[in-house]
């Protein structure tokens, strides 16, 4: 149910982009609906009350993404 939507930022790992409106794209460890926390990349309003679309990753998926980026030449 939409009324049961809840989240808690357990650990803020850092921001890597800022929009003109002040929203930050961040990597955080987030617990969604009181479930175990997962790594999350998305944009957040300055007060963290609003969020944009993002991607949620398990620890294993984040490690695989890190390895992929480490082994990819970015032009």
DABEL-V320584 format. One record per backbone hydrogen bond with DSSP energy under -0.5 kcal/mol. CO is the residue of the C=O (numbers start at 1). NH is the residue of the N-H. E is the energy in kcal/mol with one decimal. If there is no record, write none. Layout:
CO|NH|E, CO|NH|E
This chain:
1|4|-1.1, 2|5|-1.3, 6|33|-3.2, 8|10|-0.9, 8|31|-2.8, 11|13|-0.8, 11|29|-2.9, 14|27|-3.0, 17|25|-2.5, 19|22|-1.7, 23|19|-2.9, 24|26|-0.6, 24|44|-2.5, 25|16|-2.7, 25|17|-0.9, 26|28|-0.6, 26|42|-1.5, 27|13|-1.8, 27|14|-1.0, 28|30|-0.6, 28|40|-2.9, 29|10|-2.4, 29|11|-1.6, 30|32|-0.6, 30|38|-2.7, 31|8|-1.9, 31|33|-0.5, 32|35|-1.7, 38|30|-3.1, 39|57|-3.7, 40|28|-2.5, 40|42|-0.5, 41|55|-2.4, 42|26|-2.7, 43|52|-2.7, 44|24|-2.0, 45|48|-2.0, 50|45|-2.4, 53|43|-0.6, 55|41|-2.8, 57|39|-2.3, 58|62|-2.4, 59|63|-2.3, 60|64|-2.2, 61|65|-2.4, 62|66|-2.5, 63|67|-2.4, 64|68|-2.3, 65|69|-2.6, 66|70|-2.6, 67|71|-1.5, 69|72|-1.2, 72|74|-0.6, 73|75|-0.6
